[in-house]
């Protein structure tokens, strides 16, 4: 049986992921050390910082909830175990996508994520926020931005403000702090109803 050792000494069982003890700090640590766009950004920019940006965009969307923000924060959590494959590569590997969906289902249970739109599906507000973050990041952090991307990407309005890429340890702290804030607000909302 093959496994991958995690930051906290847990084991991710590649062929039997259901045996894995999933840990918030393993996820935050790994995502903070993974660079977006396969590492082809002008400076290091982590998946953890991207995840916080998505949660921020979701939070600013009218009608969104702390549950939606939590999904925004964890929408790429599988990448802590399966790495961040750029989409043009990922779409050529259908088996990878199936494994990623199965892993997300396990993470939903382990992390007690709120109900969602079904296996492999994210809430619509998170999908939209992820696209806005993608375009914003590409425009600010990649040579040429989105000038040679397809027309739908050209029409997405970027998130306002300048991205200041964080070092991994800063991105990890930001991710964990954002999680704690969302958790607190979810709890308050449950008690209020």
C-alpha positions, -999 to 999 in steps of 0.1 A, spaced: 0 0 0 14 34 -10 10 65 11 22 101 11 34 115 45 18 149 54 32 179 72 17 168 105 29 132 101 -4 118 89 -6 94 59 -25 101 28 -33 67 13 -33 71 -24 -53 41 -34 -75 40 -2 -79 77 7 -108 69 30 -82 56 55 -66 90 57 -69 113 87 -75 146 71 -62 176 91 -69 213 87 -33 222 93 -20 197 67 -43 213 42 -34 249 51 3 241 51 3 222 17 -18 249 0 4 276 13 34 259 -3 17 252 -37 21 279 -64 -8 288 -87 -5 284 -125 20 255 -122 45 280 -108 44 302 -138 36 334 -120 59 364 -119 63 358 -82 53 330 -58 15 331 -52 0 302 -33 -32 282 -36 -39 291 0 -39 329 -8 -60 322 -39 -85 303 -17 -88 332 7 -94 355 -23 -122 333 -35 -137 333 0 -134 371 0 -151 374 -34 -179 351 -22 -183 372 10 -188 403 -11 -215 387 -33 -251 397 -23 -270 368 -8 -239 347 0 -236 330 34 -208 319 57 -214 284 43 -206 297 8 -175 314 21 -164 281 37 -168 264 3 -148 293 -13 -120 287 12 -119 249 7 -128 247 -30 -93 236 -39 -86 215 -7 -80 184 -27 -49 200 -41 -33 197 -7 -31 160 -15 -32 158 -53 -13 191 -62 -26 220 -83 -27 208 -119 -33 236 -144 -67 232 -160 -54 226 -195 -35 196 -182 -63 184 -158 -89 182 -185 -67 157 -204 -67 134 -174 -102 122 -167 -91 96 -141 -75 124 -121 -108 143 -121 -127 113 -108 -101 108 -80 -103 144 -72 -141 143 -69 -139 112 -47 -113 129 -25 -135 160 -22 -164 139 -10 -141 125 18 -130 160 27 -166 172 29 -173 145 56 -139 149 74 -141 187 76 -178 188 81 -183 211 51 -219 223 46 -242 206 20 -233 214 -16 -247 209 -51 -236 173 -55 -205 153 -61 -178 173 -78 -201 204 -78 -194 237 -61 -220 263 -52 -226 286 -82 -214 316 -62 -181 298 -56 -176 289 -92 -182 325 -102 -158 338 -75 -132 313 -86 -134 326 -122 -131 362 -110 -101 352 -89 -85 334 -118 -88 364 -141 -76 388 -115 -46 367 -107 -37 361 -143 -39 398 -151 -17 408 -122 7 379 -118 13 365 -153 30 378 -183 4 390 -208 -25 385 -184 -55 371 -201 -49 388 -235 -46 355 -253 -73 336 -234 -108 329 -248 -135 355 -250 -155 345 -219 -124 352 -197 -120 386 -214 -155 396 -202 -149 388 -165 -145 419 -143 -115 414 -121 -116 417 -83 -106 453 -73 -73 460 -56 -38 449 -60 -26 414 -51 3 414 -28 17 378 -29 25 364 5 52 341 17 40 306 25 39 311 62 19 343 59 -5 326 35 -10 297 58 -18 320 87 -42 340 65 -60 308 55 -63 295 91 -74 329 104 -100 331 76 -112 296 86 -116 306 122 -135 337 113 -159 318 90 -164 291 117 -172 318 143 -198 335 120 -214 301 110 -218 293 147 -233 327 155 -257 323 126 -268 289 138 -274 302 173 -294 332 159 -318 310 141 
